[in-house]
């Protein structure tokens, strides 16, 4: 029979074991909870670190984008100011020029700033703001893209042709088409054409040829491997010698039937203007018909001299039919069409993207232009005011601060 003390002892042992087991479980659960909290804290810290880095990178990118937008806008505005300086355009006209430059920057392979520079060249060449807006800028862009040259170069070429031949702004698209066509139909490029034009344009216009005739002659010379200023110089002298300058050349023209009492000089029409290149070439080819190569050499040298004999040989060999064929080739495609073909590739797409991106930067940066100008102008005024302060006044002002510094 059990005693009460034994019963109490057993009960205490049982309760103590249960308590210990319960306490162990609680300790394990507390430790697990602590580990979970620690892991959660570390995970949160890692996430916050990652987020902080992301915010820092994002902020840096935003800052870089802001700086790029402001810098690009400042350059564009400077180019527009240059246009206004040479054109005396009104505020309304400047708004239109600005919109046009941005449109060209977004739609073509050239940037808005490049477009504004081309507008400046066109205005400097004598075109009005209205001329620039109504086709001249578009023609210049087409020529530059077709010929693979800078916009300012294309503007100079087109403007020079217009001025030399007394053409109007309405003729700019035709000029661009002929220059691009000459480069497309021969071994020359737009830069070669420009140099040839520079050397021969004034004399060609003087004798009565039009720009299309000169373009044909430059193209024919290019096909013969004579380019640039060499071609222009030879053509210039050839045009000058269409009217004989010596008795020897006069006698030769009369002997060949180029000059007669009834018809006069067959290189010129009744009004005294040079005939077109097809007619000039036909007259010369007919005069040389039946001659040996040796005789042709002597004849051309007598008529045109050593400087122009290259042009004379090429023009005589081309014949009227050859110039007619060249004319068809030059008129078969426009500068805009050539440009579209040249840019129909990945490189062209990248150029267009670059122009569009610059337009985006300018549009964004323009939102801050007025505020930034006010800040910069205010800072400039402050610096100017400080610069006017007498040196002794500055020293007196700084002395208390210096004494305080020495007492520390």
Secondary structure, 3 states (H helix, E strand, C coil): CCCHHHHHHHHHHHHHHHHHHHHHHHHHHHHHHHHHHHHHHHHHHHHHHHHHHHHHHHHHHHHHHHHHHHHHHHHHHHHHHHHHHHHCCCHHHHHHHHHHHHHHHHHCCCCHHHHHHHHHHHHHCCCCHHHHHHHHHHHHHHHHHHHCCCHHHHHHHHHHHHHHCCCCHHHHHHHHHHHHHHHHCCCCCHHHHHHHHHHHHHHHHHHCCCHHHHHHHHHHHHHCCCCHHHHHHHHHHHHHCCCCCCHHHHHHHHHHCCEECCCEECCECCCCCECCHHHHHHHHHHHHCCCCHHHHHHHHHHHHHHHHHHHHHHHHHHHHHHHHHHHHHHCCCCHHHHHHHHCCCHHHHHHHHHHHHHHHHHHHHHHHHHHHHHHHHHHHHHHHHHHCCCHHHHHHHHHHHHHHHHHC
